[in-house]
């Protein structure tokens, strides 16, 4: 085998690895984006119908599908421009080296208890709240446009932020690990037509940000005092405080893979 043939083989291998790497990171960033998942499902259905029309010689449906395929790229760009932009932003914001911080069991329990304590205090005072907990997909884009805080999560601080006379109470709070990263954050509202009209702006904002990332979004209704949790574009409504704590504990528990990686990093740092 000559040097030229080895170099050519290496180039082809590199080309394939780059394509697979790009595909992996795109799919990984889109797996929590509900709207983009629905978009890809729609494309898959069109492809399946096209294959069936060719196999069964269905002329009319085949003609319509050809017409759809011809204009689909332009239509998708126009119709789903916000979702495509958000997906590209997510790809750029996703932390390739993992989470910013993996909380220990005690840190995780303390953070959840502080959040639950604030929710209970705000509910007694008939005040609303929107608290978003970042997971693997970075929310830095929203933090950069909000009022930065970077303080430990605590019941008194969260209660003070959402106090009705506080100028920051209208927006949302973003929590990274055990830190309150910012307050007064503005999130995109969901345009899901199946959402009940009784739900207000906070609930729609919680659903909107959960459709665009893998975060957990807690909503406390100012009118009813009911607690809701948005995750992956789904809203769990009227949760008890204990149910909320269980859901948060499950959602914030890191995978075994992350734990192993963190242990390896800590081991290298100690050495």
C-alpha positions in Angstrom: 0.0 0.0 0.0 1.5 3.3 -1.0 1.6 6.6 1.0 -0.9 8.2 -1.4 -3.4 5.4 -0.9 -3.1 5.6 2.9 -3.7 9.3 2.8 -6.7 8.9 0.5 -8.1 6.3 2.9 -7.5 8.6 5.9 -9.3 11.4 4.1 -12.3 9.3 3.4 -12.4 8.0 6.9 -12.1 11.6 8.3 -14.9 12.7 6.0 -17.2 9.9 7.2 -16.4 10.6 10.9 -17.1 14.3 10.5 -20.5 13.6 8.9 -21.5 11.1 11.6 -20.2 13.5 14.3 -22.2 16.4 12.9 -25.3 14.1 12.6 -24.9 12.9 16.2 -24.7 16.4 17.7 -27.6 17.7 15.6 -29.9 14.8 16.7 -28.7 15.2 20.3 -29.6 18.9 20.3 -33.0 18.3 18.7 -34.2 15.4 20.7 -35.7 17.7 23.4 -37.2 20.1 20.9 -40.8 19.0 20.6 -41.6 21.1 17.5 -38.6 20.0 15.5 -39.4 16.4 16.4 -42.9 16.8 15.0 -41.4 18.4 11.9 -39.1 15.4 11.3 -42.0 13.1 11.9 -44.0 14.9 9.2 -41.1 14.7 6.7 -40.8 10.9 7.5 -44.5 10.4 6.7 -44.2 12.3 3.4 -41.2 10.1 2.4 -43.1 6.9 3.3 -46.2 8.0 1.3 -43.9 8.8 -1.6 -42.3 5.3 -1.5 -45.8 3.7 -1.3 -47.1 5.8 -4.2 -44.2 4.7 -6.4 -44.6 1.0 -5.4 -48.4 0.9 -5.9 -48.3 3.3 -9.0 -50.7 5.8 -7.3 -50.5 8.6 -9.9 -52.5 11.3 -8.3 -51.0 11.1 -4.8 -47.6 10.7 -6.4 -48.1 13.9 -8.3 -49.2 15.7 -5.2 -46.2 14.4 -3.2 -43.8 15.4 -5.9 -45.3 18.9 -5.8 -45.0 19.0 -2.0 -41.4 17.8 -2.1 -40.5 20.4 -4.8 -41.7 23.3 -2.7 -41.2 21.8 0.8 -37.7 23.2 1.5 -38.7 26.8 0.9 -42.0 26.3 2.8 -40.2 24.8 5.8 -37.7 27.6 6.0 -40.5 30.2 5.9 -42.9 28.4 8.3 -40.4 27.0 10.8 -37.9 29.8 10.7 -38.1 30.4 14.5 -37.8 26.7 15.3 -34.8 26.2 12.9 -33.1 29.3 14.4 -33.7 28.0 17.9 -32.3 24.5 16.9 -29.2 26.1 15.6 -28.8 28.2 18.7 -29.2 25.1 20.8 -26.5 23.3 18.9 -24.2 26.2 19.6 -25.2 26.6 23.2 -25.1 22.9 24.2 -22.2 22.1 26.5 -20.2 19.5 24.7 -18.3 18.6 27.8 -21.4 18.0 29.9 -23.3 19.9 32.6 -21.9 23.0 34.2 -22.0 21.3 37.5 -23.3 17.9 38.7 -24.9 18.4 42.1 -24.2 15.9 44.9 -27.2 14.2 46.5 -27.2 16.6 49.5 -26.8 19.7 47.2 -29.6 18.5 45.0 -31.9 17.9 48.0 -31.1 21.2 49.5 -31.8 23.1 46.3 -35.1 21.3 45.8 -36.1 22.0 49.4 -35.3 25.7 49.1 -37.4 25.9 45.9 -40.3 24.0 47.5 -40.1 26.3 50.6 -40.2 29.4 48.4 -43.2 28.0 46.4 -45.1 27.3 49.6 -44.3 30.8 51.0 -45.4 32.5 47.8 -48.6 30.4 47.6 -49.6 31.5 51.1 -49.1 35.1 50.0 -51.1 34.5 46.8 -48.1 35.4 44.5 -47.1 33.8 41.2 -43.7 32.5 40.1 -41.9 31.0 37.1 -38.7 29.1 38.0 -36.7 27.4 35.3 -34.0 24.8 36.1 -31.3 24.3 33.4 -30.2 20.8 32.6 -27.9 19.8 29.7 -29.0 22.4 27.2 -27.6 25.8 28.1 -29.9 28.7 28.7 -27.2 31.4 28.5 -29.0 33.1 25.7 -31.9 34.0 28.0 -29.6 34.7 31.0 -27.6 37.3 28.9 -30.8 39.3 28.4 -32.0 39.1 32.0 -30.9 40.6 35.3 -28.0 38.5 36.4 -27.8 37.4 40.1 -25.5 34.4 40.5 -26.4 33.6 44.1 -27.1 30.4 46.0 -30.6 29.1 45.7 -32.5 30.0 48.9 -36.1 30.3 50.0 -35.8 33.9 51.1 -34.2 35.1 47.9 -36.7 33.4 45.6 -39.6 34.7 47.7 -38.1 38.2 47.6 -37.7 38.1 43.8 -41.3 37.2 43.2 -42.7 39.6 45.8 -45.4 41.6 44.0 -43.6 45.0 44.5 -40.3 43.7 43.2 -39.5 45.0 39.7 -38.1 41.6 38.8 -41.2 39.5 39.7 -42.9 39.6 36.3 -40.2 37.5 34.5 -38.7 34.1 35.2 -35.8 32.9 37.3 -33.2 30.6 35.8 -31.3 28.2 38.1 -28.0 26.6 37.1 -27.0 23.9 39.4 -27.5 25.3 42.9 -27.1 29.0 41.7 -29.8 31.5 40.8 -28.3 32.7 37.5 -30.8 35.5 36.8 -34.2 36.9 37.3 -36.7 38.8 35.1 -35.9 36.4 32.2 -38.2 36.5 29.2 -39.1 33.2 27.5 -40.9 32.4 24.2 -44.5 31.5 24.7 -45.8 28.2 23.3 -48.2 28.4 20.4 -49.6 24.9 21.0 -53.3 25.2 20.2 -54.2 22.4 22.6 -53.3 24.5 25.6 -56.3 25.5 27.7 -57.3 29.1 27.3 -57.5 29.4 31.1 -53.7 29.1 31.4 -51.9 32.4 31.6 -48.7 33.9 30.2 -46.5 32.1 32.8 -47.8 28.7 31.8 -47.3 29.4 28.1 -43.8 30.7 28.7 -43.0 27.6 30.8 -44.2 25.4 28.0 -42.4 27.5 25.4 -39.0 27.2 27.0 -39.6 23.5 27.7 -40.3 22.9 24.0 -36.9 24.6 23.1 -34.7 23.0 25.7 -34.6 20.1 28.2 -35.1 22.4 31.2 -37.7 21.9 34.0 -40.0 24.9 34.3 -42.1 25.4 37.5 -45.1 27.6 37.5 -47.0 28.8 40.5 -50.4 30.3 39.6 -51.1 33.7 41.2 -54.9 33.2 40.8 -55.3 29.6 41.9 -52.1 28.8 43.9 -51.8 25.6 41.8 -48.3 24.2 41.0 -47.4 23.1 37.5 -44.3 21.6 35.9 -43.4 21.8 32.2 -41.0 19.3 30.8 -40.4 18.5 27.1 -43.4 20.5 26.0 -45.8 18.7 28.4 -47.4 20.4 31.4 -48.1 18.5 34.6 -50.9 20.6 36.2 -52.0 21.0 39.8 -49.2 19.1 41.5 -48.8 18.8 45.2 -45.6 20.1 46.8 -44.4 16.5 47.5 -45.2 15.5 43.9 -43.2 18.5 42.7 -40.2 17.6 44.8 -40.3 14.0 43.5 -40.5 15.2 39.9 -37.6 17.6 40.4 -35.5 15.0 42.1 -36.0 12.6 39.2 -35.4 15.3 36.6 -32.2 16.6 38.2 -30.6 13.2 38.9 -27.7 12.8 36.6 -27.2 9.8 34.4 -24.7 7.1 35.4 -22.6 8.2 32.4 -22.3 11.8 33.8 -21.4 10.5 37.2 -18.6 8.3 35.8 -17.2 11.2 33.8 -17.3 13.5 36.8 -15.5 10.9 39.0 -12.8 10.6 36.3 -12.4 14.3 36.1 -12.1 14.6 39.9 -9.6 11.8 40.0 -7.4 13.5 37.4 -7.6 16.8 39.3 -6.6 15.1 42.6 -3.6 13.4 40.9 
